[in-house]
């Protein structure tokens, strides 16, 4: 007992008053008090050349002297304390009374022996047995763990919701960006076609004018030659003797008297009319383009001022820098719907109308007049809304249900196909930008895949179940065999794609001109019925048998089931 008390007293002498632990690298200051070198240095850093001693408040210099005697003393006391406490590791003892510790003080947080509990210091405190206190705090700890786990769960949900919302925002931004680029390219294409026609017309008029000039010059030259011969013959007669002059004179004079100048037509009336029509058309176009230019510039200036009005200086600087280094000129342009990568959205551009790109190797380029220009080829007719699916169509659907598998040769490299080729998944994590595959039949850069077999006649039907977080997002429908698989992809009936866009937000039919028709339904499982002869693609909800939408079209060749996965985690399963 006495040994423990002596050891405790010695320990108090080598305790740092600042950190209340054994002195580490002890130093002595001017007033004679000892501290850890690190503790007293930290206090001295906040003042000038002198500072106050934490114990006696004396003004001391910032020069400290190492106390080597205390260094050795601390080591010995620590060793002695360790040897004294070694036998009592299994049984806690009260340092004050030497008794076994049985209680825990809720007020001070200390362990107590029986004598401590009866002392004046702890008589009014709430003391309990150590085991009981431990159980009580176990319950509190468990409760706190559950609260923190629930908070963690809420934060994770908020994070996921935030990611989806940001991704959706980025998708809308990408869609608007490519839509405006597409509209300007489309306008440029229309202007280019009109310019080519106008120039071709002028070229034709020029050729006709050149031909008319040749005829005019030939006629004039012929008449001048004839007239010159007549003049020459008369001059020759003038120089002859009377007898010679009178020989054949009547014939020569008659010939000269009969000569008449035939004035050829300079410009035929029909060419004059064509030129007049061309000039009128040109004046009209120039006037309309001038009006359009003035209106576009005026509205554009107002819109830009409105856009910049709510910005702070930092946002304006970022805007000016972005406008200066704008890379948009390298983007593909036409009416389109694509998915593009972004900081929070690494896959190329979210579902928006995409563009036509180059055909895959070995395949002729799709005819623009066939896919984009011939509006009679692909005519979209909306359905009658989400009503009941007719019994006749239902029976036909059941009869023509056809096993459909996924065509692995057409699948984008980021898509994961099941072994039975019935399920396709867009993984949650994949490379930011996949390398372009060597296989020319593979879709790239958009994450698409075709189904098999194709449809060239008769009827065929299948079902696609949408899975993933909040069912993900995808395009489901059919595609013409003429659709390009490389570069950009125009998702509309005119381009040979008849699809629905289904996301957590809702369901839309992608129609001509880059437009979307909102549909009052969000199906989990979609049935697709195709009647090739009648040109019908019918979509309905396989769960409720409600009609969703119907396309009417004239198919140019074979068509195939088509799927495009928009968001990571999206999965599509086919049946039967």
Secondary structure as the mmCIF struct_conf table of DSSP 4:
data_model
#
loop_
_struct_conf.conf_type_id
_struct_conf.id
_struct_conf.beg_label_comp_id
_struct_conf.beg_label_asym_id
_struct_conf.beg_label_seq_id
_struct_conf.end_label_comp_id
_struct_conf.end_label_asym_id
_struct_conf.end_label_seq_id
HELX_RH_AL_P HELX_RH_AL_P1 UNK A 2 UNK A 13
TURN_TY1_P TURN_TY1_P1 UNK A 14 UNK A 14
STRN STRN1 UNK A 15 UNK A 15
TURN_TY1_P TURN_TY1_P2 UNK A 17 UNK A 19
BEND BEND1 UNK A 21 UNK A 21
STRN STRN2 UNK A 22 UNK A 22
BEND BEND2 UNK A 24 UNK A 25
STRN STRN3 UNK A 26 UNK A 28
TURN_TY1_P TURN_TY1_P3 UNK A 30 UNK A 31
BEND BEND3 UNK A 32 UNK A 32
STRN STRN4 UNK A 34 UNK A 36
HELX_RH_AL_P HELX_RH_AL_P2 UNK A 37 UNK A 44
TURN_TY1_P TURN_TY1_P4 UNK A 45 UNK A 46
BEND BEND4 UNK A 47 UNK A 49
STRN STRN5 UNK A 50 UNK A 52
TURN_TY1_P TURN_TY1_P5 UNK A 54 UNK A 56
STRN STRN6 UNK A 59 UNK A 61
BEND BEND5 UNK A 62 UNK A 62
STRN STRN7 UNK A 65 UNK A 66
HELX_RH_AL_P HELX_RH_AL_P3 UNK A 68 UNK A 86
TURN_TY1_P TURN_TY1_P6 UNK A 87 UNK A 90
BEND BEND6 UNK A 91 UNK A 91
STRN STRN8 UNK A 93 UNK A 93
TURN_TY1_P TURN_TY1_P7 UNK A 95 UNK A 97
HELX_LH_PP_P HELX_LH_PP_P1 UNK A 99 UNK A 99
STRN STRN9 UNK A 100 UNK A 100
HELX_LH_PP_P HELX_LH_PP_P2 UNK A 101 UNK A 101
STRN STRN10 UNK A 103 UNK A 105
TURN_TY1_P TURN_TY1_P8 UNK A 106 UNK A 108
STRN STRN11 UNK A 111 UNK A 112
HELX_RH_AL_P HELX_RH_AL_P4 UNK A 114 UNK A 118
BEND BEND7 UNK A 119 UNK A 119
TURN_TY1_P TURN_TY1_P9 UNK A 120 UNK A 124
BEND BEND8 UNK A 125 UNK A 125
STRN STRN12 UNK A 127 UNK A 129
HELX_RH_AL_P HELX_RH_AL_P5 UNK A 130 UNK A 238
TURN_TY1_P TURN_TY1_P10 UNK A 239 UNK A 239
BEND BEND9 UNK A 240 UNK A 240
HELX_RH_AL_P HELX_RH_AL_P6 UNK A 242 UNK A 246
TURN_TY1_P TURN_TY1_P11 UNK A 247 UNK A 248
HELX_RH_AL_P HELX_RH_AL_P7 UNK A 249 UNK A 258
BEND BEND10 UNK A 266 UNK A 267
HELX_RH_AL_P HELX_RH_AL_P8 UNK A 269 UNK A 309
TURN_TY1_P TURN_TY1_P12 UNK A 310 UNK A 310
HELX_RH_AL_P HELX_RH_AL_P9 UNK A 313 UNK A 324
TURN_TY1_P TURN_TY1_P13 UNK A 325 UNK A 325
HELX_RH_3T_P HELX_RH_3T_P1 UNK A 328 UNK A 330
BEND BEND11 UNK A 331 UNK A 331
BEND BEND12 UNK A 334 UNK A 335
STRN STRN13 UNK A 337 UNK A 337
STRN STRN14 UNK A 340 UNK A 340
BEND BEND13 UNK A 343 UNK A 344
BEND BEND14 UNK A 347 UNK A 348
STRN STRN15 UNK A 349 UNK A 349
BEND BEND15 UNK A 351 UNK A 352
STRN STRN16 UNK A 353 UNK A 353
HELX_LH_PP_P HELX_LH_PP_P3 UNK A 358 UNK A 360
TURN_TY1_P TURN_TY1_P14 UNK A 361 UNK A 362
BEND BEND16 UNK A 363 UNK A 363
HELX_LH_PP_P HELX_LH_PP_P4 UNK A 364 UNK A 367
HELX_RH_AL_P HELX_RH_AL_P10 UNK A 368 UNK A 368
HELX_RH_PI_P HELX_RH_PI_P1 UNK A 369 UNK A 373
TURN_TY1_P TURN_TY1_P15 UNK A 375 UNK A 377
BEND BEND17 UNK A 378 UNK A 378
BEND BEND18 UNK A 384 UNK A 384
BEND BEND19 UNK A 386 UNK A 386
STRN STRN17 UNK A 388 UNK A 388
HELX_LH_PP_P HELX_LH_PP_P5 UNK A 389 UNK A 390
HELX_RH_AL_P HELX_RH_AL_P11 UNK A 391 UNK A 399
TURN_TY1_P TURN_TY1_P16 UNK A 400 UNK A 400
STRN STRN18 UNK A 401 UNK A 401
STRN STRN19 UNK A 405 UNK A 406
HELX_RH_3T_P HELX_RH_3T_P2 UNK A 408 UNK A 410
BEND BEND20 UNK A 411 UNK A 411
TURN_TY1_P TURN_TY1_P17 UNK A 413 UNK A 414
STRN STRN20 UNK A 415 UNK A 417
TURN_TY1_P TURN_TY1_P18 UNK A 419 UNK A 420
BEND BEND21 UNK A 421 UNK A 421
STRN STRN21 UNK A 423 UNK A 426
BEND BEND22 UNK A 428 UNK A 429
BEND BEND23 UNK A 432 UNK A 433
HELX_LH_PP_P HELX_LH_PP_P6 UNK A 434 UNK A 437
BEND BEND24 UNK A 438 UNK A 438
TURN_TY1_P TURN_TY1_P19 UNK A 440 UNK A 441
BEND BEND25 UNK A 442 UNK A 442
STRN STRN22 UNK A 444 UNK A 444
BEND BEND26 UNK A 445 UNK A 446
STRN STRN23 UNK A 448 UNK A 452
BEND BEND27 UNK A 453 UNK A 453
STRN STRN24 UNK A 455 UNK A 455
BEND BEND28 UNK A 456 UNK A 458
STRN STRN25 UNK A 459 UNK A 467
BEND BEND29 UNK A 468 UNK A 468
HELX_RH_3T_P HELX_RH_3T_P3 UNK A 469 UNK A 471
STRN STRN26 UNK A 474 UNK A 480
TURN_TY1_P TURN_TY1_P20 UNK A 481 UNK A 482
STRN STRN27 UNK A 486 UNK A 486
BEND BEND30 UNK A 487 UNK A 487
BEND BEND31 UNK A 492 UNK A 492
HELX_RH_3T_P HELX_RH_3T_P4 UNK A 493 UNK A 495
TURN_TY1_P TURN_TY1_P21 UNK A 496 UNK A 496
STRN STRN28 UNK A 497 UNK A 502
BEND BEND32 UNK A 504 UNK A 505
STRN STRN29 UNK A 507 UNK A 510
HELX_RH_3T_P HELX_RH_3T_P5 UNK A 512 UNK A 514
STRN STRN30 UNK A 516 UNK A 519
BEND BEND33 UNK A 520 UNK A 520
BEND BEND34 UNK A 524 UNK A 524
STRN STRN31 UNK A 525 UNK A 531
TURN_TY1_P TURN_TY1_P22 UNK A 532 UNK A 535
STRN STRN32 UNK A 536 UNK A 541
TURN_TY1_P TURN_TY1_P23 UNK A 542 UNK A 545
STRN STRN33 UNK A 546 UNK A 552
BEND BEND35 UNK A 557 UNK A 557
STRN STRN34 UNK A 559 UNK A 565
BEND BEND36 UNK A 567 UNK A 567
TURN_TY1_P TURN_TY1_P24 UNK A 568 UNK A 569
STRN STRN35 UNK A 571 UNK A 575
#
